[in-house]
Amino acid sequence: MEDIHFTPGVLPADTAALRTQIREFLAEHLSDYPSVKRAQSWSGSDREFSKLMGANGFIGMTWPKIYGGGERSALERYVMLEEMLAAGAPVAAHWIADRQSGPLLLNFGTEQQRQRFLPTITRGESYFCIGMSEPNSGSDLASILTRGNHTKDGWRINGSKIWTSEAHHSTYMIALIRTQPQDPKNRHAGLSQFLIDMETPGITIRPIQNMAGEEMFNEVFFDDVLIPDDMLVGTEGGGWGQVTTELAFERSGPERYLSSIQLIYELIHELSKNPTERSAIGVGRLIAHLGTLRQMSMSVATMLEAGETPNLAAALVKEVGVGFEQEIPSRAYELTGRVPLLGNDNDFDQVMAYIIQSSRSFSLRGGTREIMRGIIARGLGLR
Ligand SMILES: Cc1cc2nc3c(=O)[nH]c(=O)nc-3n(C[C@H](O)[C@H](O)[C@H](O)COP(=O)(O)OP(=O)(O)OC[C@H]3O[C@@H](n4cnc5c(N)ncnc54)[C@H](O)[C@@H]3O)c2cc1C
């Protein structure tokens, strides 16, 4: 049984100056950004904005300076994330590279890979996607079938990925590929990670329209795609252990409870036109939940900074956080009685309509609720 605790996390005093700097940056570059765009949260993509963030040192903030990073603390990065998410800034283009791919290359990449890829990420000039899920492998990731065969010219990849966020806008994918046949005795063996240039011949990318009508994720097909040997990340056959480390980065951030924040702003604005005690109580409850989640999430960030591996606490923040994000449209309906119509042109209706449609996916991406609950139950010794 794993110990579960939430040591109170306090942001160091010197993060206040950074917070001010980021707010000034946002005021300068995002003041006329529409509410419904802000509601896209970390799914909103704008390469020019990513380049601006890079130029201001807001990508790869914790990475070594020799690779273009800022050598700042994880808590400083946390402040940046909070401010970007609270403003609904369009961070999707570089989000995966900053959160996952860069740290993965720092942990497992070769020196040549770090020097080649990390500086372009920190400048906001190269964009990564994650190729894990396949048509018949999602929660059960170890069952993937996309195959990599070693040849004298490099690795030949055949198969397909699905639900790949931002693949159609990405320069590279980090893909999990089967490089040895499935072994029923060791399901986690024989998987490897590759850096794949998305312009390599043989790759077909087909966007899938989501419920909100957006083309955000994709099907990606590999037809005899040739990948040079030096694009293998880490050890051949060691992909499972590497992916597990990567998922810890993916599940512990403030994006797991702030994705619907724009609807809270719009709700407060709407209710303030005719304030009642009931609406004050309703908003108060939402803010109390938000504040508690923030404390829990900051606690995870503080523990990570101290070198701990609070995987169970991180899973709990994701599980409770997405539940909160998904509940906000229902709370907004209870407090306003409004049923938004897509054609309405006021911010409240547009943001609520968008979040009703998009929030269904929040508990699927990064691991479903059942999977997160399974991890928590196992950690608590319940299964
Ligand atoms: C918006 C969005 C973006 C995504 N982006 C990416 C991406 O960039 N890259 C990528 O690789 N993937 C991505 N995904 C895919 C995502 O990781 C998978 O959808 C998720 O892991 C679930 O897999 P699945 O869809 O195959 O569902 P399945 O695994 O088939 O699950 C179906 C249902 O069965 C339940 N279930 C499955 N196994 C168990 C179990 N052992 N115990 C209890 N219940 C179980 C699940 O909880 C779920 O309710 C994205 C998904 C979404 C929605």
PDBQT file of the ligand as one rigid body, heavy atoms in Angstrom, charges set to zero:
ROOT
HETATM    1  C1  LIG A 401      -9.503  14.612 -26.368  1.00  0.00    +0.000 C 
HETATM    2  C2  LIG A 401      -8.641  13.385 -26.416  1.00  0.00    +0.000 A 
HETATM    3  C3  LIG A 401      -7.326  13.519 -26.778  1.00  0.00    +0.000 A 
HETATM    4  C4  LIG A 401      -6.512  12.385 -26.854  1.00  0.00    +0.000 A 
HETATM    5  N1  LIG A 401      -5.225  12.549 -27.245  1.00  0.00    +0.000 NA
HETATM    6  C5  LIG A 401      -4.434  11.453 -27.375  1.00  0.00    +0.000 A 
HETATM    7  C6  LIG A 401      -3.105  11.609 -27.866  1.00  0.00    +0.000 A 
HETATM    8  O1  LIG A 401      -2.640  12.722 -28.168  1.00  0.00    +0.000 OA
HETATM    9  N2  LIG A 401      -2.356  10.490 -28.023  1.00  0.00    +0.000 N 
HETATM   10  C7  LIG A 401      -2.817   9.244 -27.703  1.00  0.00    +0.000 A 
HETATM   11  O2  LIG A 401      -2.067   8.306 -27.831  1.00  0.00    +0.000 OA
HETATM   12  N3  LIG A 401      -4.077   9.071 -27.243  1.00  0.00    +0.000 NA
HETATM   13  C8  LIG A 401      -4.897  10.149 -27.083  1.00  0.00    +0.000 A 
HETATM   14  N4  LIG A 401      -6.195   9.999 -26.640  1.00  0.00    +0.000 N 
HETATM   15  C9  LIG A 401      -6.714   8.639 -26.409  1.00  0.00    +0.000 C 
HETATM   16  C10 LIG A 401      -6.938   8.312 -24.950  1.00  0.00    +0.000 C 
HETATM   17  O3  LIG A 401      -5.729   8.132 -24.276  1.00  0.00    +0.000 OA
HETATM   18  C11 LIG A 401      -7.824   7.041 -24.940  1.00  0.00    +0.000 C 
HETATM   19  O4  LIG A 401      -9.086   7.418 -25.456  1.00  0.00    +0.000 OA
HETATM   20  C12 LIG A 401      -7.986   6.474 -23.575  1.00  0.00    +0.000 C 
HETATM   21  O5  LIG A 401      -6.773   5.952 -23.100  1.00  0.00    +0.000 OA
HETATM   22  C13 LIG A 401      -9.056   5.366 -23.563  1.00  0.00    +0.000 C 
HETATM   23  O6  LIG A 401      -8.797   4.414 -24.546  1.00  0.00    +0.000 OA
HETATM   24  P1  LIG A 401      -9.951   3.943 -25.569  1.00  0.00    +0.000 P 
HETATM   25  O7  LIG A 401     -10.549   5.163 -26.168  1.00  0.00    +0.000 OA
HETATM   26  O8  LIG A 401      -9.369   2.925 -26.467  1.00  0.00    +0.000 OA
HETATM   27  O9  LIG A 401     -11.069   3.285 -24.658  1.00  0.00    +0.000 OA
HETATM   28  P2  LIG A 401     -11.045   1.834 -24.028  1.00  0.00    +0.000 P 
HETATM   29  O10 LIG A 401      -9.725   1.555 -23.413  1.00  0.00    +0.000 OA
HETATM   30  O11 LIG A 401     -11.573   0.867 -25.039  1.00  0.00    +0.000 OA
HETATM   31  O12 LIG A 401     -12.099   2.007 -22.863  1.00  0.00    +0.000 OA
HETATM   32  C14 LIG A 401     -13.517   1.980 -23.097  1.00  0.00    +0.000 C 
HETATM   33  C15 LIG A 401     -14.207   2.029 -21.738  1.00  0.00    +0.000 C 
HETATM   34  O13 LIG A 401     -13.848   0.844 -20.966  1.00  0.00    +0.000 OA
HETATM   35  C16 LIG A 401     -13.294   1.232 -19.718  1.00  0.00    +0.000 C 
HETATM   36  N5  LIG A 401     -12.201   0.316 -19.353  1.00  0.00    +0.000 N 
HETATM   37  C17 LIG A 401     -11.182  -0.079 -20.162  1.00  0.00    +0.000 A 
HETATM   38  N6  LIG A 401     -10.345  -0.902 -19.468  1.00  0.00    +0.000 NA
HETATM   39  C18 LIG A 401     -10.837  -0.986 -18.210  1.00  0.00    +0.000 A 
HETATM   40  C19 LIG A 401     -10.400  -1.645 -17.027  1.00  0.00    +0.000 A 
HETATM   41  N7  LIG A 401      -9.284  -2.384 -17.003  1.00  0.00    +0.000 N 
HETATM   42  N8  LIG A 401     -11.144  -1.488 -15.898  1.00  0.00    +0.000 NA
HETATM   43  C20 LIG A 401     -12.274  -0.736 -15.910  1.00  0.00    +0.000 A 
HETATM   44  N9  LIG A 401     -12.729  -0.087 -17.006  1.00  0.00    +0.000 NA
HETATM   45  C21 LIG A 401     -12.023  -0.201 -18.134  1.00  0.00    +0.000 A 
HETATM   46  C22 LIG A 401     -12.743   2.623 -19.930  1.00  0.00    +0.000 C 
HETATM   47  O14 LIG A 401     -12.655   3.348 -18.707  1.00  0.00    +0.000 OA
HETATM   48  C23 LIG A 401     -13.775   3.224 -20.889  1.00  0.00    +0.000 C 
HETATM   49  O15 LIG A 401     -14.884   3.709 -20.171  1.00  0.00    +0.000 OA
HETATM   50  C24 LIG A 401      -7.032  11.102 -26.546  1.00  0.00    +0.000 A 
HETATM   51  C25 LIG A 401      -8.372  10.974 -26.171  1.00  0.00    +0.000 A 
HETATM   52  C26 LIG A 401      -9.169  12.102 -26.116  1.00  0.00    +0.000 A 
HETATM   53  C27 LIG A 401     -10.607  11.924 -25.722  1.00  0.00    +0.000 C 
ENDROOT
TORSDOF 0
